[in-house]
Amino acid sequence: MSEPSERYRTGMKTRRAVLGDAHVDAAVAATDDFNAPFQTLITESAWGSVWSRDHITRRERSMITIALLAGLGHFDEVAMHVRATRNTGASLDDIREALMHVAIYAGVPAANHAFKIAREAYAEMQASDPA
């Protein structure tokens, strides 16, 4: 295997900052010959190229990402990115506002289900916070 590219290293740093070490470590541990090219692709492109840009904040990227994933019906990814708001600074109010846009521009059923997923993810986050 070749040395990771600079974009990969940048992407991995950003990916860890947004999703957390536990999530990224699990993804890395699950990497095999079959999915390694995919892991490289998302690390370099999503995390190294897009999420690492500095024109908008991680909070704003988080809101956009949650809205897009909800509108497309990728609800497992919605939950993952709601959990990532711990690291991006997007608040529960921010998530609500993003999902209100989903209702108007992508449909009420998609937003309704995303609200359910977001509430569940947020409740899990609160339950796991140290008291």
Phi, psi and omega in degrees: 000140182280165178296138179299144178289164176299320179297322177296314180298317176298315180299319180294321178297315180293316180303316179294320180295324182275309187269340181095152183299319184300315180295312182293319178300320178295319178295318179295317180296330181273000181285134178223185182300327182290312186260359180303317178298325178293316179299320176296315179303308183290326179293316180286314187276302182293310187271322183277332181258311187271302183295339181273354177291153185247012181290322174240162184281164174296327176301312180295318177300320179300313180298315179298315182297314179299317179297315180296315180297319178295314181298330179269356178079023179265073192288331174297321178290327176301311181301316180300317182283333171296315177299326180292343180297342172304326185258344183261344180090000177287132183269172175299323176297320178298316180298316178303313182296321177298319181287334173297321176295321178302316181302317182284316189263342181234348176119143180298318180300319178296315180293319180302313180292322179295322175301316178300312180297316181296318179298316180297313180298317180295321178297319177298319179298315181294322180294330182270352177291137177296137182282000000 
